[in-house]
Structure formats: structure tokens, C-alpha cells
Amino acid sequence: MTTPISSAGSTPVPAAAGGGDGGLRKAAEAFEAVILRQLMASMRQAKLGEDIFGSSATDNFREMADARTADSIAATRQFGIADMVERQFRGQLAGQAARPAGGVQ
């Protein structure tokens, strides 16, 4: 049996680096996957030739394959969008934790 692409290149993330925060990393990866799906859909719209086997079933299958590919790319952490989103939100969370609970700044 073969291993999925998403688990082949993934490395465990230590809790201090964001592995144990309860979903921030997963949300960032999901956002990256959405961006990649849109990118792939835009590339598919630029039809450079005739599709001799084209049908709505083929289009649906391609959309599903593109979605799975986008999820796999996002899970390998090689594209970088998820890392940037995670850094940004982690900085905002750290800023909120530093504020006093009773007052508004």
C-alpha cells in the first residue's frame, strides 16, 4: 500500500512551535488549501486546447482531484501561505494575552 503525499513529507510540530494550540495550524492549512483550489481553478479556466473527452462528469472529477491536491500541498507546508497566516494570528494572540484583562487600551 502507498502512503498519501500529505504524510510523506510532514514533520511533527513541537507544541512550542504551534503544534498544541488547538487548531490554529489546521485553520491556516485549510485557508492555504482554499487559496490553492482557487489558483488551480483559475488555471483550469485557461483552456489551451480542445478537450476531446470533455463532459460535466470529467469537470467534476477534475475539481475533486484539484481539491485533494490542494489539501495535500497545504499539508506538506511547502507553499508558505499557512506559515504566514499562522505567524500573523500567533502574533495577534500574543498581543491580546499581554493586555490587561480589565481595561481597554
Secondary structure as UniProt FT lines:
FT   HELIX           5..8
FT   HELIX           15..17
FT   TURN            18..20
FT   HELIX           24..45
FT   TURN            52..53
FT   HELIX           56..75
FT   TURN            76..77
FT   HELIX           81..98
//
